[in-house]
């Protein structure tokens, strides 16, 4: 028993150091994202980024370029997570960490650079693939803090050589929950130029997806603890 304690402590220390490095990387990556948005808003919304938005005036080339940049950002997150992690469990946790911290500090940097958003209920365009996603800032922040919580739990258990038992059915539920959240964003994104745009973000639909994912994670965690 005494021989195992130093190993577990050493593993926790190494994971904590690596986690801190991942967080620093994510904060820096978020600045790049925020800087691009500063440029885009200066060019296309000189009068202010206010909903409902005017029709997008982007040329096809610029739109495709921005979509490509967003896709490249996801590839970079995957790549960094793969390099930071040593197995699938850790890589999944680091992907969730990078994505969450990146998204949270994206808004932190926009607040620093543009003094926006004025509140977490301000609306934002979240993504453009395959269609425009939109919602109040609060929604993506709730997702990011949830994912960060998942990641911390996974990494902590990994330090103690304890995995998270996830069945095929569990994965299907996670996928469905994520799909429901994305649908809530996409529905809202289709109406961002309309005066009543706010009525098209269905909080109950969003909450159903998010809470389903949290409940499923809790169920997997509980069963994994029972089996260990």
C-alpha positions, 0 to 999 in steps of 0.5 A: 500500500505504501508503495502505491501512494507515491506513484498515485501522487506523482501521477496526479502532480504530472496531470495537474502540470499538464492540465495547467499547460493545456489551459494556458494553450487554450487561453492563448488560442482563444485570443486568436479567435477573439482577434479574428472576430474583432477584425470581422466586426470592424469590417462588417458591423462598423455601427455595432454588432447588434441583434437582429443582424442585418443581412450578412454582406460576406462574399462567397470567398470570405464566407468559405474562408471563415468556414474553413477557419472554423473547421481548422480550429476544431482540427487544431483542438483535436491535434492538441488533445491527441498530443497532450493525452497518452491514451483515449481517456486522457485525449478525450478529457483534454479535448473537452478541456481545450474546447471549454477553456477556449470558448470561455476565454473567447468571451473574456477576451472579447470583453477585454478588447471590445467591452462586449458582451454587455451581459451574458444574455447578449446574442452571438453567432456561435458557428457557421457549420453546416448552418449559422448557430446563434444563441445568448452567450449564456448557453455556450458558457453553460456547455463549456463549464459542463464540459470542463467539469466532465474533463476534470473528473475524467482526468482525476479518475485517470490519475487513479487508474480508474476509467469511466464505464460508457456503454454503446447506449450511453454513447448514443444518448450523449450523441442525441443530447449533443444533437438536441443542443445543436438543433436549438442553436441552428433553429435560432440561427435561421432567424437572427435577422428577424425582429423577434429573433429571441423567441426562436431560441428554445431554452427548454429544448437546449436544457433538455439536451444539456441536462440529459448529457449531465444525467448520463455522465452522472449515471456512468460515473456512479456505475463506475464507482460502484464497480471499483 
